[in-house]
Amino acid sequence: MMSSHIPRRSRRCFTCQTRKKGCDLRVPVCGQCQRARLNCRGYSNEVVWLDTQTTLQENTGTGRRRGKNSAASTLPGASIIQADSLTRTARRQRLGGSFWSVFLPGGQQCSGKSLPFCPGSWTNAAMQLQDGEAALCSIVLALGSGFEAASCKPGVSSAEQRLLKLQTIWLYYRAIWHLKDAAKSPHMLQSDGILATTKLVQIYEMYFGQGFQGSSRDNASRLYATVSTIFVRTTLSINEGDWRTVPWQFSSKDPKDILTDILHEIVSLLKRLNQLRAAGGSAEKRDELLVEAAGVKRALQLWFSDLPADAKVFDYTTNASVPSEIASDRQLSFLYLVTLYWVACMLIDTTAGFLELVNTDKERHRSVEAGHETITHSSEAANPNLKTDKGEDDAHTECEMQEMAVLDASKGYAYKIAHTMHLMRGPQVGICFYGMCVVPISLAFSLLTALEPAAQMSEERQILSSSLAGHALYSWVSQFAEETENPMARLEHEKARRLRWWTKC
């Protein structure tokens, strides 16, 4: 790799050359710019990088000959690597930079150390492919324009804001048009650029679409679909069969891939538990699910024990000094994986706890019915008008107390998630990672809402509530949490139970 300066005809500074004014050639700042109070851009030429690492090709005599007065010459086998400012227009450079700087942690690509743990490593490929894919370039510009419109300062006029919004919509529809053209070509449809485009289209729908409800109606948002699989207890086709084996035929799975497989097992377990509840399964079926739940729990513990030591510093119950801020993207990746681990523990513990309660409930109901029948016969002989349903009320009360005890045992995981919320905000995190944290935030919110009275919010629940408020770009996360929370308080009992993953079979 070597550098070469671009030839210039003028000796003036760049500022005077742009203004078409004379220049006194003073250094380091020319007198013209100093008197006009302008920023003097200096005299140094721009640099073009030449790739000289390629194998030198033999001169075959087929190349085009240049004249004697040619200003540029190339080395055999060398290719010019231009700067971004030369390959992109100013508008593309500004809007694309606005999106990636807000979306990525610190506006930087994922480093090599964080790739095995980072769930957002696909953004590295998207940044490299955006100049060659029309659809990918359009959706990146649409997101950049949308973020600029959402973060306009108070001094910006309403006309400019309206123009930015119209530009965002136009760029989005242009990306969809390019996707439509790509769908007609089997070769383009299987390219990595189109896959990255569909991912960014989902992100656009989440932030600037018709809320997460609009995304869920046409299955455009995979993130909301993932959360929905937990609430409605269904599995996705992309989590089964060859999808879990073929991509890793020639390489081992990273920690994030292993955790994803465990989460899929939990969702499958919830689905089977739902089917068992609907069909009124036998005790043997419930015992099989208990054994499977215990196996998933052991897999979770083994996965967590294999993590590096710097991934286990976020638990406030075992570490006296939890980090006050994110130091690197590797640490941010660890934080996201650990919060998902706590969510998985919360799901599997509540599921196993309620499975263990089922047999106890059935035995209690049988004993209550037998006792109720005995008491009824003796009471009717003494007093025909006496009602004897006290045993059923006591059994129902005891059952609810045991359910709350199971939930209370899993409350510690929700508290751990709440105590890491201060690490999930800010420019060093990026909207990409904060958006992925909607899963642990919403589930922790649901559990604490079910356990705590509305008038007596714990400190951890207040942390979750306050962290969701504020910036306009995070409003969709707050809206999602409210939609998850409100049915617990305002819907009928049976309808609310269907929204909980911990409903008993």
PyMOL commands that set and color helices and strands:
alter all, ss='L'
color gray80, all
select helices_A, chain A and resi 14-19+31-35+84-87+90-103+105-107+122-129+134-150+158-183+186-189+192-208+211-217+222-232+237-239+241-244+246-248+255-279+283-305+309-311+329-382+390-409+411-418+421-423+430-436+438-451+459-468+472-490+493-497
alter helices_A, ss='H'
color red, helices_A
select strands_A, chain A and resi 2-5+47-51+79-81
alter strands_A, ss='S'
color yellow, strands_A
deselect
rebuild
show_as cartoon
